[in-house]
Amino acid sequence: MPVITATKKRATKKASKKLKAAKPSKNNVKPKLYASLVVQLLSLLKGEHDFIANAANFSALLFSSLPNVNWAGFYLLKDGELVRFKVAQHDKGLQAEHVSVVRES
């Protein structure tokens, strides 16, 4: 049976720490993803001045890039209209239901 000395134990611990540091941690994933989304969004928005087109591109980017998202979009208000809805649990997660537009006076 091999004899393990204190020096070998320390060296093994240091090596395992290096291996652990090389693995991507969950803490590093989101900042990298969000930074990538910013770069992609700026590319999508470049040269496009139509608000609806930009909103559609942005929501498509979010929907296709973010894990566990079942819907991404915007409710747009015009001329004092108010959008009302309830959020309820469905098969694919939380979803808006009973969406209605109310005109505020």
TADAQUI-V316839 format. One record per backbone hydrogen bond with DSSP energy under -1.0 kcal/mol. CO is the residue of the C=O (numbers start at 1). NH is the residue of the N-H. If there is no record, write none. Layout:
CO|NH  CO|NH
This chain:
5|9  6|10  7|11  8|12  9|13  10|14  11|15  12|16  13|17  14|18  15|19  16|20  17|21  18|22  19|23  25|28  28|32  29|33  30|34  31|35  32|36  33|37  34|38  35|39  36|40  37|41  38|42  39|43  40|44  41|45  42|46  45|48  50|54  51|55  52|56  53|57  54|58  55|59  56|60  57|61  58|62  59|63  60|64  61|65  62|66  78|81  80|104  82|102  84|100  86|97  88|95  90|93  93|90  95|88  97|86  100|84  102|82
